[in-house]
Amino acid sequence: MGAKNLSIVQQVVHLTIWLALLTLVFVTLERFFTLRPAPGRRKELPRDIAYYFLNNLLPTAMLALCAAVLASAFGRLLPSAFTAQVASLPIWVRSLGVFVVGEIGYYWGHRWMHVNPFLWRFHAVHHAAEHVDWLTNTRAHPIDMIFGRLCGLVPIYALGLVQPGHAGETLPVLALIASQLFGVVWSFFIHANVRWRFGPFEHLLATPAFHHWHHTNDKVFRDRNFASTLPILDRLFGTLHLPREWPEVYGIDAPMSRSLSGQLLDPIVPRRRSVSGTARVPTQTAEPVITSRRAGEDVVRP
């Protein structure tokens, strides 16, 4: 067995161990603190587990390559005086900047996914879930995952907050890795089917209630709560919705293939693309609202 194949086997083993640990934690939590029952959920488990392995292998490899390209490109494009000035900032300032700037980048990238019909084709895979629990976090198109992560990485490298290869870069790079890992783990929690509420704390850090409202298909309150971690971004940009009650309906307007291959191919291959979702814009904007999408045709209401 070659070194490359051994590496893949090792990754699969590590992912399997992590899946076992995550299952132990979240299945226990959802058993004792269930928000709502999940009829028929077991039929979807094989597909969601397949997404778990796919999205922890393919996007990770692609993102590593993209990060290297971004680091090299911005390392050449940014003026040396600017990068030197950023590098002179206290480590804690740059580390905090990595987290906050990455969150802002992801917020706008995520919001764009709901506005742009092409991006929505891929993002709709994640929103198609009509029941939200911890494993729903894994149900996402790989292209959607890569795009979302890149939206967070591009401004970090564009501002020179991380400069791989330069002296003294260990902590900022570690901060980038830590923020990515925290985001992955926390995203399982905010999808969890638990009825916990955290009072004022919910306005400081994303919680299940915050993110469940992002998944609602309520015609009035959908397309809110785009931040992955910091609800203050939604408050600043006018997309926060965090009432005392929980959403009653999840999913998207249009039907979607139930098979893994269909969900992966339909957004890409035009002749396979039946109806992959309804592209939407946040309620507060005055932009045209796409109210239906059938066979690739958009019906727009001003």
N, C-alpha and C positions, 0 to 999 in steps of 0.2 A: 504493500500500500504506500503510495507516494506521500510526501510531506503535505501537499495541498489537500489530498483526500483525508489525511489524518487530522488536519486542522478543521475541516468541515465536520468530521465525526466528533471531535472535541467540542465544537460549538453546539452541535445537536445535543450532546450529553449535558453540557452546561445549561442549555435552554430547557431540557427536560427536567433537570433538578430545580431550576427556577420555577417552572410551571407547577411542579409538585408542591413547592413551598407556597406559591401564590394561591393555588387551589385550597390548600389547607387553611390559609388565613381567610380568604374571601368567602369560600363556601361556608365556613363556620360563622362568619359575620352575617352573611345573607340568610343563614338558617335561623339565627336568633334575633336578628333585627330587620327582618324583611319589610321592605316598603310595600310591595305588592306581589302576589303570586305570579309564577311564570309558566302558564299552561303550554305544553308542547315545546318547552325550551330544549329538551334533550335532543330533539331532531336536528337542531342547529349546532349542537356542540362539535361534531366532527369538522364542520366547515370552519368554525371559529378557531378551533385548535390548529387546523391547517393554516389559517391566516396568521396565527401566533408564530409558527415556525417560519413561514414565508417572509413575514415582515420583520423578523429579527435576523434574517440571513441576507436577503437581497438588498433591502434599503440600507442596511448597515455598511455593506461593502461599497455600494454606490456612493453613499455619503462620505465615506473615508476618502474616496477618489475626488469627489467634488470639493471637499474641504482642502485637500492638498492643492487643487487647481486654484481655488479662491485665495489661499494663502500666498501662492506664487504670484498670481496676477496682481493682487493689491499690494504685495511687497514691491512690485516694480512700478505700479502706477502712482502710489502715494508719494508725495515729496518727502525726502529724507528728513527735512526739518520738522515736518508734521509728525512723522513716526517717532522721531527722537523726543519731541515734546510729549507725546502720549506715553512713551516708554518711561519718561521721567516722573509720571504721576505715581502717587503711592500705590502699592500693590493692592491694598484693600479697595481703593477707588476704582481701579481697573477691573478687579474681580467683581465688584458690585455692578460696574458698567456692563460687563459681559452678561450678567443675569438680566438686568433691566432692558438693555438694548435688544437682547435676543427675544425677550418677551414682547416688546413693542413690534419688532419685525414679524414675529409669528402672529400677533393680533391682526395686523393689516393683511398679511398673507391669507390668514384664515377667513377674514371678512371678504376678501376678494374671491375666495372659493365659492362663497354664497352668491356673489354678484355676477360672476362671469359664467356664462352657460357652458363653455368648454371645460373649465375647471370643476364646475358642479357635477359634470358627468362622473368624474372620479370620486369627488367628495361625497356624492349621494350614496355610494356604497356603504359608507360609515353611518349615514343618517337613515338608511333604510330599515334599521332595526326597530321593530315595533315594541320590543321590550328591552330595556336598558339594564345591564348588569356589568360586573367587572370584566367579563370576557368580551363584551361589546367593544372594549378598547382595542382589541386586536383586529376587529373587522374593519379593515380599511384597504383601499387599493394602494399597492406599493408606490405608484406614481404620485398619488395624493400625499402619502407620507413623506416622500422625498421632497416634494415641492414645499410642504409645510416646514420641514426642518431647514431647508435652504433659506426660506424667508427669514428665519431667525439667525442663520449663520452669516448671510451676506452683509448686513449692517455691522456685525461684530468685526468682520475682517475689513470692511470698508472704512471703519473708524480707527483701525489700527489697534484695537483693544487686545487682540491676540496676534503676536508676531513670531510664529514658529521659527526656530533656528537662531534667534537672537538671544544674547545673554540675559539672564534674569527672567526668562519667559516661563519658567516651570509653574509658578503659582497661577498666572492667568490661564495657561493651558489646562491646568488642573481644575480651575474654576469653571471653564467651559465644559469639561468632561463631567464635573459634578452636577452642573445645572442640567445637562442633558439626561444624566442618569436619574436625577431627582424628578425631572419632568416625566420620564417614562414610568417610574414607580408610582408617582402621584396620580398619573392619568388612570391607572387601574382603580385607584380609590374613588376618584370623582365620578366614575361610571358605576360604582357599586350600587346594588339594589338594597340600600339601607336607608332607614327612615331618620337618621341622625340629623339634628340641626345644631348649629354652633353659635347662635346669637350674633353679636357684633363681629365676632371673628370671621363670619362669612364674607364680610366686606374687605377683609385683609388678604385672605387666601382662598383660592377656589375650593369648593366643597361639592359633595354629591348634589345638594339642592341647586347650587349655582349651575352646575353643568347639565343636570337633567333638564333644566329650562332651555338650555341650548339645543337639546334634542327634541323638544316638543314640536308637534306639527299643528299646534294651535294657530289659526290663521292670523290672529291679532298679535300674539306674543312670540312667534318664532323669529329666527334670525337675531337672537340676542346672545349676550354672554360669550363673546368670542375668545376672551383671554384664556390661556392654558393654566395660569397660576395666579395672576394678579387682577382681581375684579376691579381695582381702581382704574384700570385702563378702559373698561367698559363704562364706568361712571364718567370719566373724562371725555370719552368720545360718544356718549349718548346712547349706548346699547345695553345698559344694565337693566336686568329685570330679575328681581329677587323677592317675590312675595312670600307670605307665610305658608301658603298652600303649595302643593306639588302639582306638576303638570298631569293632565289626565290622558293625553294622547301623544304618541311618538310616531316617528316614521316620516315618509315623504308622500307626496300627492300621487305619484305615478308608480305603476308596478315595476318590479325588478326581478330578474332571474334569481332563482333560489340556489342554483348550482354555483360552485366556486369558479368553474371555467367561464360560465356566463357572466358573472359579476366582474371577472378580470378582463374579458374580451369585449363585452358590449360597449364600454365607453371608448374603445379604441377603433374597432372595426365597424365602419358605417352600416354595412348591410346586416350586421348582427345587432346593432344598437336599436332596440325596440323603443323603450322609454326609460331613460336612466335617471329621471328626476325632474323637478321643477326648479329652474334657476330663480333665485329670489334676491331681493335687495332688502337691507334693513328698513323697517317700517318708517323710521324717522326721515329717511332721505326723500328728496323730491325727484329722484331719477325714475325713468320708466320702470314699471314693474312687469316682469314676465309672468303672466298668470297661468299659462299652460304650455306643455311641451309634448307634442305627439309626432312620432316618427321623425324626430330631428328638426321639426318646424316650431319656431317660437311664435306665440301669439302675444303681442305686446299691448298693454293698456297704459296710456300716458298717465 
